[in-house]
């Protein structure tokens, strides 16, 4: 237990954004979700989410943007069974 605290303190000294630190755990938390879209601005990811959810496709928007230094991006994840349907909806909605 003490080793885990040492690693967390050491990583916090180098200002590693939490989204980058926890990105390796996303495969454990969301194993059946696939990244469908990535954008540096949040409103485009929200446009994709709204278009997909209006067609009854469950989506998750993951904010990987660092609030202090303003680098990073937003990712839209779709359940793996809905990927093809989601790509069709995005093509019909003219979302790039």
PDB file as gemmi writes it, atoms N, CA and C in Angstrom:
CRYST1    1.000    1.000    1.000  90.00  90.00  90.00 P 1                      
ATOM      1  N   UNK A   1       0.820  -1.197   0.000  1.00  0.00           N  
ATOM      2  CA  UNK A   1       0.000   0.000   0.000  1.00  0.00           C  
ATOM      3  C   UNK A   1       0.862   1.259   0.000  1.00  0.00           C  
ATOM      4  N   UNK A   2       1.958   1.209   0.729  1.00  0.00           N  
ATOM      5  CA  UNK A   2       2.816   2.375   0.805  1.00  0.00           C  
ATOM      6  C   UNK A   2       3.492   2.648  -0.541  1.00  0.00           C  
ATOM      7  N   UNK A   3       3.800   1.605  -1.306  1.00  0.00           N  
ATOM      8  CA  UNK A   3       4.407   1.791  -2.622  1.00  0.00           C  
ATOM      9  C   UNK A   3       3.470   2.526  -3.563  1.00  0.00           C  
ATOM     10  N   UNK A   4       2.170   2.250  -3.498  1.00  0.00           N  
ATOM     11  CA  UNK A   4       1.199   2.934  -4.360  1.00  0.00           C  
ATOM     12  C   UNK A   4       1.161   4.422  -4.056  1.00  0.00           C  
ATOM     13  N   UNK A   5       1.209   4.785  -2.790  1.00  0.00           N  
ATOM     14  CA  UNK A   5       1.199   6.207  -2.429  1.00  0.00           C  
ATOM     15  C   UNK A   5       2.453   6.894  -2.948  1.00  0.00           C  
ATOM     16  N   UNK A   6       3.583   6.210  -2.876  1.00  0.00           N  
ATOM     17  CA  UNK A   6       4.827   6.785  -3.358  1.00  0.00           C  
ATOM     18  C   UNK A   6       4.756   7.053  -4.856  1.00  0.00           C  
ATOM     19  N   UNK A   7       4.199   6.135  -5.609  1.00  0.00           N  
ATOM     20  CA  UNK A   7       4.071   6.315  -7.054  1.00  0.00           C  
ATOM     21  C   UNK A   7       3.140   7.484  -7.362  1.00  0.00           C  
ATOM     22  N   UNK A   8       2.010   7.592  -6.665  1.00  0.00           N  
ATOM     23  CA  UNK A   8       1.085   8.700  -6.906  1.00  0.00           C  
ATOM     24  C   UNK A   8       1.714  10.038  -6.580  1.00  0.00           C  
ATOM     25  N   UNK A   9       2.460  10.118  -5.493  1.00  0.00           N  
ATOM     26  CA  UNK A   9       3.126  11.369  -5.136  1.00  0.00           C  
ATOM     27  C   UNK A   9       4.187  11.706  -6.162  1.00  0.00           C  
ATOM     28  N   UNK A  10       4.955  10.716  -6.583  1.00  0.00           N  
ATOM     29  CA  UNK A  10       6.001  10.950  -7.571  1.00  0.00           C  
ATOM     30  C   UNK A  10       5.399  11.447  -8.876  1.00  0.00           C  
ATOM     31  N   UNK A  11       4.294  10.834  -9.341  1.00  0.00           N  
ATOM     32  CA  UNK A  11       3.669  11.262 -10.587  1.00  0.00           C  
ATOM     33  C   UNK A  11       3.061  12.657 -10.446  1.00  0.00           C  
ATOM     34  N   UNK A  12       2.534  12.994  -9.282  1.00  0.00           N  
ATOM     35  CA  UNK A  12       1.938  14.315  -9.119  1.00  0.00           C  
ATOM     36  C   UNK A  12       3.002  15.402  -9.123  1.00  0.00           C  
ATOM     37  N   UNK A  13       4.236  15.077  -8.786  1.00  0.00           N  
ATOM     38  CA  UNK A  13       5.311  16.059  -8.828  1.00  0.00           C  
ATOM     39  C   UNK A  13       5.631  16.507 -10.243  1.00  0.00           C  
ATOM     40  N   UNK A  14       5.354  15.654 -11.223  1.00  0.00           N  
ATOM     41  CA  UNK A  14       5.657  15.970 -12.608  1.00  0.00           C  
ATOM     42  C   UNK A  14       4.435  16.476 -13.374  1.00  0.00           C  
ATOM     43  N   UNK A  15       3.356  16.762 -12.685  1.00  0.00           N  
ATOM     44  CA  UNK A  15       2.151  17.366 -13.265  1.00  0.00           C  
ATOM     45  C   UNK A  15       1.596  16.576 -14.445  1.00  0.00           C  
ATOM     46  N   UNK A  16       1.480  15.292 -14.307  1.00  0.00           N  
ATOM     47  CA  UNK A  16       0.880  14.459 -15.344  1.00  0.00           C  
ATOM     48  C   UNK A  16      -0.632  14.637 -15.246  1.00  0.00           C  
ATOM     49  N   UNK A  17      -1.307  15.068 -16.309  1.00  0.00           N  
ATOM     50  CA  UNK A  17      -2.767  15.220 -16.248  1.00  0.00           C  
ATOM     51  C   UNK A  17      -3.436  13.902 -15.896  1.00  0.00           C  
ATOM     52  N   UNK A  18      -4.484  13.974 -15.109  1.00  0.00           N  
ATOM     53  CA  UNK A  18      -5.164  12.766 -14.667  1.00  0.00           C  
ATOM     54  C   UNK A  18      -5.710  11.958 -15.831  1.00  0.00           C  
ATOM     55  N   UNK A  19      -6.151  12.642 -16.895  1.00  0.00           N  
ATOM     56  CA  UNK A  19      -6.697  11.903 -18.031  1.00  0.00           C  
ATOM     57  C   UNK A  19      -5.630  11.023 -18.675  1.00  0.00           C  
ATOM     58  N   UNK A  20      -4.387  11.491 -18.724  1.00  0.00           N  
ATOM     59  CA  UNK A  20      -3.312  10.677 -19.288  1.00  0.00           C  
ATOM     60  C   UNK A  20      -2.924   9.553 -18.336  1.00  0.00           C  
ATOM     61  N   UNK A  21      -2.960   9.852 -17.034  1.00  0.00           N  
ATOM     62  CA  UNK A  21      -2.596   8.839 -16.047  1.00  0.00           C  
ATOM     63  C   UNK A  21      -3.612   7.701 -16.027  1.00  0.00           C  
ATOM     64  N   UNK A  22      -4.903   8.044 -16.127  1.00  0.00           N  
ATOM     65  CA  UNK A  22      -5.935   7.035 -16.046  1.00  0.00           C  
ATOM     66  C   UNK A  22      -6.316   6.439 -17.401  1.00  0.00           C  
ATOM     67  N   UNK A  23      -5.721   6.899 -18.495  1.00  0.00           N  
ATOM     68  CA  UNK A  23      -6.107   6.393 -19.809  1.00  0.00           C  
ATOM     69  C   UNK A  23      -5.815   4.902 -19.960  1.00  0.00           C  
ATOM     70  N   UNK A  24      -4.788   4.402 -19.261  1.00  0.00           N  
ATOM     71  CA  UNK A  24      -4.512   2.973 -19.356  1.00  0.00           C  
ATOM     72  C   UNK A  24      -5.587   2.147 -18.656  1.00  0.00           C  
ATOM     73  N   UNK A  25      -6.357   2.769 -17.757  1.00  0.00           N  
ATOM     74  CA  UNK A  25      -7.424   2.055 -17.068  1.00  0.00           C  
ATOM     75  C   UNK A  25      -8.731   2.060 -17.845  1.00  0.00           C  
ATOM     76  N   UNK A  26      -8.831   2.826 -18.917  1.00  0.00           N  
ATOM     77  CA  UNK A  26     -10.071   2.885 -19.695  1.00  0.00           C  
ATOM     78  C   UNK A  26     -10.404   1.536 -20.316  1.00  0.00           C  
ATOM     79  N   UNK A  27      -9.389   0.781 -20.685  1.00  0.00           N  
ATOM     80  CA  UNK A  27      -9.662  -0.525 -21.271  1.00  0.00           C  
ATOM     81  C   UNK A  27     -10.245  -1.476 -20.243  1.00  0.00           C  
ATOM     82  N   UNK A  28      -9.969  -1.237 -18.972  1.00  0.00           N  
ATOM     83  CA  UNK A  28     -10.553  -2.063 -17.910  1.00  0.00           C  
ATOM     84  C   UNK A  28     -11.969  -1.597 -17.605  1.00  0.00           C  
ATOM     85  N   UNK A  29     -12.177  -0.281 -17.571  1.00  0.00           N  
ATOM     86  CA  UNK A  29     -13.477   0.274 -17.214  1.00  0.00           C  
ATOM     87  C   UNK A  29     -14.466   0.141 -18.371  1.00  0.00           C  
ATOM     88  N   UNK A  30     -14.031   0.413 -19.585  1.00  0.00           N  
ATOM     89  CA  UNK A  30     -14.915   0.429 -20.746  1.00  0.00           C  
ATOM     90  C   UNK A  30     -14.414  -0.543 -21.815  1.00  0.00           C  
ATOM     91  N   UNK A  31     -14.415  -1.851 -21.549  1.00  0.00           N  
ATOM     92  CA  UNK A  31     -13.819  -2.769 -22.521  1.00  0.00           C  
ATOM     93  C   UNK A  31     -14.629  -2.939 -23.805  1.00  0.00           C  
ATOM     94  N   UNK A  32     -15.935  -2.686 -23.764  1.00  0.00           N  
ATOM     95  CA  UNK A  32     -16.773  -2.932 -24.934  1.00  0.00           C  
ATOM     96  C   UNK A  32     -17.148  -1.642 -25.656  1.00  0.00           C  
ATOM     97  N   UNK A  33     -16.521  -0.558 -25.313  1.00  0.00           N  
ATOM     98  CA  UNK A  33     -16.776   0.723 -25.968  1.00  0.00           C  
ATOM     99  C   UNK A  33     -15.619   1.023 -26.898  1.00  0.00           C  
ATOM    100  N   UNK A  34     -15.931   1.593 -28.062  1.00  0.00           N  
ATOM    101  CA  UNK A  34     -14.897   1.925 -29.033  1.00  0.00           C  
ATOM    102  C   UNK A  34     -14.940   3.409 -29.346  1.00  0.00           C  
ATOM    103  N   UNK A  35     -13.751   3.973 -29.527  1.00  0.00           N  
ATOM    104  CA  UNK A  35     -13.667   5.397 -29.842  1.00  0.00           C  
ATOM    105  C   UNK A  35     -14.122   5.612 -31.271  1.00  0.00           C  
ATOM    106  N   UNK A  36     -15.097   6.505 -31.415  1.00  0.00           N  
ATOM    107  CA  UNK A  36     -15.664   6.766 -32.732  1.00  0.00           C  
ATOM    108  C   UNK A  36     -15.191   8.102 -33.287  1.00  0.00           C  
ATOM    109  N   UNK A  37     -14.986   9.065 -32.404  1.00  0.00           N  
ATOM    110  CA  UNK A  37     -14.712  10.424 -32.863  1.00  0.00           C  
ATOM    111  C   UNK A  37     -13.793  11.109 -31.863  1.00  0.00           C  
ATOM    112  N   UNK A  38     -12.946  12.010 -32.363  1.00  0.00           N  
ATOM    113  CA  UNK A  38     -12.037  12.773 -31.520  1.00  0.00           C  
ATOM    114  C   UNK A  38     -11.986  14.207 -32.039  1.00  0.00           C  
ATOM    115  N   UNK A  39     -12.042  15.174 -31.114  1.00  0.00           N  
ATOM    116  CA  UNK A  39     -12.029  16.571 -31.517  1.00  0.00           C  
ATOM    117  C   UNK A  39     -11.317  17.408 -30.458  1.00  0.00           C  
ATOM    118  N   UNK A  40     -10.605  18.456 -30.883  1.00  0.00           N  
ATOM    119  CA  UNK A  40      -9.954  19.322 -29.898  1.00  0.00           C  
ATOM    120  C   UNK A  40     -10.930  20.287 -29.213  1.00  0.00           C  
ATOM    121  N   UNK A  41     -12.121  20.436 -29.759  1.00  0.00           N  
ATOM    122  CA  UNK A  41     -13.111  21.337 -29.151  1.00  0.00           C  
ATOM    123  C   UNK A  41     -14.338  20.537 -28.705  1.00  0.00           C  
ATOM    124  N   UNK A  42     -14.902  20.956 -27.597  1.00  0.00           N  
ATOM    125  CA  UNK A  42     -15.976  20.195 -26.979  1.00  0.00           C  
ATOM    126  C   UNK A  42     -17.297  20.238 -27.715  1.00  0.00           C  
ATOM    127  N   UNK A  43     -17.592  21.353 -28.371  1.00  0.00           N  
ATOM    128  CA  UNK A  43     -18.910  21.454 -29.005  1.00  0.00           C  
ATOM    129  C   UNK A  43     -19.079  20.473 -30.163  1.00  0.00           C  
ATOM    130  N   UNK A  44     -17.987  20.140 -30.856  1.00  0.00           N  
ATOM    131  CA  UNK A  44     -18.094  19.161 -31.946  1.00  0.00           C  
ATOM    132  C   UNK A  44     -18.386  17.763 -31.396  1.00  0.00           C  
ATOM    133  N   UNK A  45     -17.748  17.427 -30.293  1.00  0.00           N  
ATOM    134  CA  UNK A  45     -18.017  16.131 -29.669  1.00  0.00           C  
ATOM    135  C   UNK A  45     -19.462  16.076 -29.179  1.00  0.00           C  
ATOM    136  N   UNK A  46     -19.975  17.186 -28.660  1.00  0.00           N  
ATOM    137  CA  UNK A  46     -21.363  17.223 -28.201  1.00  0.00           C  
ATOM    138  C   UNK A  46     -22.333  17.141 -29.377  1.00  0.00           C  
ATOM    139  N   UNK A  47     -21.964  17.729 -30.527  1.00  0.00           N  
ATOM    140  CA  UNK A  47     -22.808  17.608 -31.721  1.00  0.00           C  
ATOM    141  C   UNK A  47     -22.915  16.155 -32.159  1.00  0.00           C  
ATOM    142  N   UNK A  48     -21.798  15.437 -32.103  1.00  0.00           N  
ATOM    143  CA  UNK A  48     -21.804  14.021 -32.454  1.00  0.00           C  
ATOM    144  C   UNK A  48     -22.674  13.251 -31.470  1.00  0.00           C  
ATOM    145  N   UNK A  49     -22.504  13.534 -30.185  1.00  0.00           N  
ATOM    146  CA  UNK A  49     -23.287  12.840 -29.157  1.00  0.00           C  
ATOM    147  C   UNK A  49     -24.777  13.062 -29.346  1.00  0.00           C  
ATOM    148  N   UNK A  50     -25.181  14.297 -29.619  1.00  0.00           N  
ATOM    149  CA  UNK A  50     -26.600  14.606 -29.809  1.00  0.00           C  
ATOM    150  C   UNK A  50     -27.149  13.899 -31.046  1.00  0.00           C  
ATOM    151  N   UNK A  51     -26.380  13.904 -32.134  1.00  0.00           N  
ATOM    152  CA  UNK A  51     -26.831  13.228 -33.359  1.00  0.00           C  
ATOM    153  C   UNK A  51     -26.999  11.728 -33.135  1.00  0.00           C  
ATOM    154  N   UNK A  52     -26.075  11.132 -32.407  1.00  0.00           N  
ATOM    155  CA  UNK A  52     -26.149   9.688 -32.173  1.00  0.00           C  
ATOM    156  C   UNK A  52     -27.255   9.329 -31.186  1.00  0.00           C  
ATOM    157  N   UNK A  53     -27.388  10.110 -30.123  1.00  0.00           N  
ATOM    158  CA  UNK A  53     -28.429   9.800 -29.139  1.00  0.00           C  
ATOM    159  C   UNK A  53     -29.825  10.063 -29.677  1.00  0.00           C  
ATOM    160  N   UNK A  54     -29.962  10.962 -30.653  1.00  0.00           N  
ATOM    161  CA  UNK A  54     -31.276  11.168 -31.263  1.00  0.00           C  
ATOM    162  C   UNK A  54     -31.682   9.968 -32.116  1.00  0.00           C  
ATOM    163  N   UNK A  55     -30.692   9.137 -32.480  1.00  0.00           N  
ATOM    164  CA  UNK A  55     -30.959   7.889 -33.206  1.00  0.00           C  
ATOM    165  C   UNK A  55     -30.861   6.673 -32.292  1.00  0.00           C  
ATOM    166  N   UNK A  56     -31.021   6.883 -30.998  1.00  0.00           N  
ATOM    167  CA  UNK A  56     -31.031   5.817 -29.992  1.00  0.00           C  
ATOM    168  C   UNK A  56     -29.740   5.006 -29.952  1.00  0.00           C  
ATOM    169  N   UNK A  57     -28.607   5.681 -30.117  1.00  0.00           N  
ATOM    170  CA  UNK A  57     -27.300   5.046 -30.012  1.00  0.00           C  
ATOM    171  C   UNK A  57     -26.649   5.575 -28.729  1.00  0.00           C  
ATOM    172  N   UNK A  58     -26.391   4.700 -27.752  1.00  0.00           N  
ATOM    173  CA  UNK A  58     -25.773   5.173 -26.509  1.00  0.00           C  
ATOM    174  C   UNK A  58     -24.341   5.640 -26.740  1.00  0.00           C  
ATOM    175  N   UNK A  59     -24.017   6.814 -26.209  1.00  0.00           N  
ATOM    176  CA  UNK A  59     -22.691   7.394 -26.395  1.00  0.00           C  
ATOM    177  C   UNK A  59     -22.141   7.894 -25.062  1.00  0.00           C  
ATOM    178  N   UNK A  60     -20.827   8.021 -25.034  1.00  0.00           N  
ATOM    179  CA  UNK A  60     -20.125   8.592 -23.888  1.00  0.00           C  
ATOM    180  C   UNK A  60     -19.106   9.574 -24.435  1.00  0.00           C  
ATOM    181  N   UNK A  61     -19.099  10.803 -23.900  1.00  0.00           N  
ATOM    182  CA  UNK A  61     -18.101  11.792 -24.272  1.00  0.00           C  
ATOM    183  C   UNK A  61     -17.082  11.851 -23.147  1.00  0.00           C  
ATOM    184  N   UNK A  62     -15.825  11.643 -23.493  1.00  0.00           N  
ATOM    185  CA  UNK A  62     -14.759  11.642 -22.513  1.00  0.00           C  
ATOM    186  C   UNK A  62     -13.899  12.884 -22.731  1.00  0.00           C  
ATOM    187  N   UNK A  63     -13.791  13.704 -21.694  1.00  0.00           N  
ATOM    188  CA  UNK A  63     -13.022  14.934 -21.757  1.00  0.00           C  
ATOM    189  C   UNK A  63     -11.584  14.632 -21.348  1.00  0.00           C  
ATOM    190  N   UNK A  64     -10.683  14.700 -22.301  1.00  0.00           N  
ATOM    191  CA  UNK A  64      -9.265  14.494 -22.025  1.00  0.00           C  
ATOM    192  C   UNK A  64      -8.488  15.796 -22.177  1.00  0.00           C  
ATOM    193  N   UNK A  65      -9.164  16.903 -21.978  1.00  0.00           N  
ATOM    194  CA  UNK A  65      -8.530  18.209 -22.093  1.00  0.00           C  
ATOM    195  C   UNK A  65      -8.069  18.655 -20.714  1.00  0.00           C  
ATOM    196  N   UNK A  66      -6.830  19.099 -20.623  1.00  0.00           N  
ATOM    197  CA  UNK A  66      -6.289  19.593 -19.375  1.00  0.00           C  
ATOM    198  C   UNK A  66      -6.804  21.005 -19.142  1.00  0.00           C  
ATOM    199  N   UNK A  67      -7.386  21.245 -17.981  1.00  0.00           N  
ATOM    200  CA  UNK A  67      -7.997  22.545 -17.715  1.00  0.00           C  
ATOM    201  C   UNK A  67      -6.965  23.624 -17.419  1.00  0.00           C  
ATOM    202  N   UNK A  68      -5.792  23.256 -16.978  1.00  0.00           N  
ATOM    203  CA  UNK A  68      -4.780  24.258 -16.634  1.00  0.00           C  
ATOM    204  C   UNK A  68      -4.024  24.762 -17.860  1.00  0.00           C  
ATOM    205  N   UNK A  69      -3.643  23.850 -18.734  1.00  0.00           N  
ATOM    206  CA  UNK A  69      -2.795  24.224 -19.863  1.00  0.00           C  
ATOM    207  C   UNK A  69      -3.520  24.195 -21.202  1.00  0.00           C  
ATOM    208  N   UNK A  70      -4.771  23.802 -21.211  1.00  0.00           N  
ATOM    209  CA  UNK A  70      -5.630  23.812 -22.394  1.00  0.00           C  
ATOM    210  C   UNK A  70      -5.081  23.014 -23.569  1.00  0.00           C  
ATOM    211  N   UNK A  71      -4.523  21.850 -23.297  1.00  0.00           N  
ATOM    212  CA  UNK A  71      -4.180  20.930 -24.375  1.00  0.00           C  
ATOM    213  C   UNK A  71      -4.958  19.640 -24.143  1.00  0.00           C  
ATOM    214  N   UNK A  72      -5.116  18.874 -25.194  1.00  0.00           N  
ATOM    215  CA  UNK A  72      -5.872  17.633 -25.094  1.00  0.00           C  
ATOM    216  C   UNK A  72      -7.018  17.629 -26.087  1.00  0.00           C  
ATOM    217  N   UNK A  73      -7.965  16.726 -25.863  1.00  0.00           N  
ATOM    218  CA  UNK A  73      -9.063  16.575 -26.812  1.00  0.00           C  
ATOM    219  C   UNK A  73     -10.263  15.921 -26.132  1.00  0.00           C  
ATOM    220  N   UNK A  74     -11.350  15.842 -26.874  1.00  0.00           N  
ATOM    221  CA  UNK A  74     -12.574  15.181 -26.437  1.00  0.00           C  
ATOM    222  C   UNK A  74     -12.772  13.938 -27.296  1.00  0.00           C  
ATOM    223  N   UNK A  75     -13.200  12.847 -26.682  1.00  0.00           N  
ATOM    224  CA  UNK A  75     -13.422  11.602 -27.414  1.00  0.00           C  
ATOM    225  C   UNK A  75     -14.869  11.158 -27.233  1.00  0.00           C  
ATOM    226  N   UNK A  76     -15.450  10.639 -28.316  1.00  0.00           N  
ATOM    227  CA  UNK A  76     -16.804  10.093 -28.271  1.00  0.00           C  
ATOM    228  C   UNK A  76     -16.692   8.585 -28.423  1.00  0.00           C  
ATOM    229  N   UNK A  77     -17.236   7.874 -27.437  1.00  0.00           N  
ATOM    230  CA  UNK A  77     -17.215   6.411 -27.438  1.00  0.00           C  
ATOM    231  C   UNK A  77     -18.614   5.875 -27.693  1.00  0.00           C  
ATOM    232  N   UNK A  78     -18.666   4.767 -28.440  1.00  0.00           N  
ATOM    233  CA  UNK A  78     -19.916   4.103 -28.776  1.00  0.00           C  
ATOM    234  C   UNK A  78     -19.765   2.628 -28.421  1.00  0.00           C  
ATOM    235  N   UNK A  79     -20.843   2.033 -27.944  1.00  0.00           N  
ATOM    236  CA  UNK A  79     -20.828   0.607 -27.641  1.00  0.00           C  
ATOM    237  C   UNK A  79     -20.502  -0.160 -28.913  1.00  0.00           C  
ATOM    238  N   UNK A  80     -19.677  -1.179 -28.814  1.00  0.00           N  
ATOM    239  CA  UNK A  80     -19.131  -1.849 -30.003  1.00  0.00           C  
ATOM    240  C   UNK A  80     -20.199  -2.417 -30.937  1.00  0.00           C  
ATOM    241  N   UNK A  81     -21.387  -2.701 -30.446  1.00  0.00           N  
ATOM    242  CA  UNK A  81     -22.446  -3.226 -31.310  1.00  0.00           C  
ATOM    243  C   UNK A  81     -23.070  -2.155 -32.193  1.00  0.00           C  
ATOM    244  N   UNK A  82     -22.855  -0.883 -31.858  1.00  0.00           N  
ATOM    245  CA  UNK A  82     -23.491   0.218 -32.580  1.00  0.00           C  
ATOM    246  C   UNK A  82     -22.517   1.008 -33.454  1.00  0.00           C  
ATOM    247  N   UNK A  83     -21.310   0.522 -33.648  1.00  0.00           N  
ATOM    248  CA  UNK A  83     -20.301   1.292 -34.383  1.00  0.00           C  
ATOM    249  C   UNK A  83     -20.722   1.521 -35.830  1.00  0.00           C  
ATOM    250  N   UNK A  84     -21.162   0.514 -36.520  1.00  0.00           N  
ATOM    251  CA  UNK A  84     -21.530   0.660 -37.937  1.00  0.00           C  
ATOM    252  C   UNK A  84     -22.726   1.588 -38.090  1.00  0.00           C  
ATOM    253  N   UNK A  85     -23.714   1.407 -37.234  1.00  0.00           N  
ATOM    254  CA  UNK A  85     -24.891   2.288 -37.275  1.00  0.00           C  
ATOM    255  C   UNK A  85     -24.487   3.729 -36.966  1.00  0.00           C  
ATOM    256  N   UNK A  86     -23.572   3.928 -36.030  1.00  0.00           N  
ATOM    257  CA  UNK A  86     -23.120   5.267 -35.674  1.00  0.00           C  
ATOM    258  C   UNK A  86     -22.362   5.922 -36.822  1.00  0.00           C  
ATOM    259  N   UNK A  87     -21.541   5.167 -37.524  1.00  0.00           N  
ATOM    260  CA  UNK A  87     -20.827   5.717 -38.674  1.00  0.00           C  
ATOM    261  C   UNK A  87     -21.795   6.135 -39.780  1.00  0.00           C  
ATOM    262  N   UNK A  88     -22.854   5.363 -39.974  1.00  0.00           N  
ATOM    263  CA  UNK A  88     -23.872   5.723 -40.973  1.00  0.00           C  
ATOM    264  C   UNK A  88     -24.570   7.008 -40.583  1.00  0.00           C  
ATOM    265  N   UNK A  89     -24.916   7.135 -39.308  1.00  0.00           N  
ATOM    266  CA  UNK A  89     -25.600   8.353 -38.818  1.00  0.00           C  
ATOM    267  C   UNK A  89     -24.680   9.556 -38.980  1.00  0.00           C  
ATOM    268  N   UNK A  90     -23.396   9.396 -38.657  1.00  0.00           N  
ATOM    269  CA  UNK A  90     -22.456  10.509 -38.809  1.00  0.00           C  
ATOM    270  C   UNK A  90     -22.291  10.920 -40.270  1.00  0.00           C  
ATOM    271  N   UNK A  91     -22.274   9.936 -41.169  1.00  0.00           N  
ATOM    272  CA  UNK A  91     -22.157  10.247 -42.584  1.00  0.00           C  
ATOM    273  C   UNK A  91     -23.399  10.974 -43.095  1.00  0.00           C  
ATOM    274  N   UNK A  92     -24.583  10.545 -42.663  1.00  0.00           N  
ATOM    275  CA  UNK A  92     -25.817  11.194 -43.065  1.00  0.00           C  
ATOM    276  C   UNK A  92     -25.946  12.595 -42.477  1.00  0.00           C  
ATOM    277  N   UNK A  93     -25.342  12.810 -41.305  1.00  0.00           N  
ATOM    278  CA  UNK A  93     -25.419  14.117 -40.648  1.00  0.00           C  
ATOM    279  C   UNK A  93     -24.320  15.059 -41.101  1.00  0.00           C  
ATOM    280  N   UNK A  94     -23.432  14.595 -41.995  1.00  0.00           N  
ATOM    281  CA  UNK A  94     -22.307  15.388 -42.503  1.00  0.00           C  
ATOM    282  C   UNK A  94     -21.385  15.862 -41.385  1.00  0.00           C  
ATOM    283  N   UNK A  95     -21.110  14.979 -40.447  1.00  0.00           N  
ATOM    284  CA  UNK A  95     -20.190  15.291 -39.362  1.00  0.00           C  
ATOM    285  C   UNK A  95     -18.825  14.756 -39.739  1.00  0.00           C  
ATOM    286  N   UNK A  96     -17.828  15.646 -39.709  1.00  0.00           N  
ATOM    287  CA  UNK A  96     -16.455  15.258 -40.091  1.00  0.00           C  
ATOM    288  C   UNK A  96     -15.656  14.919 -38.868  1.00  0.00           C  
TER     289      UNK A  96                                                      
END                                                                             
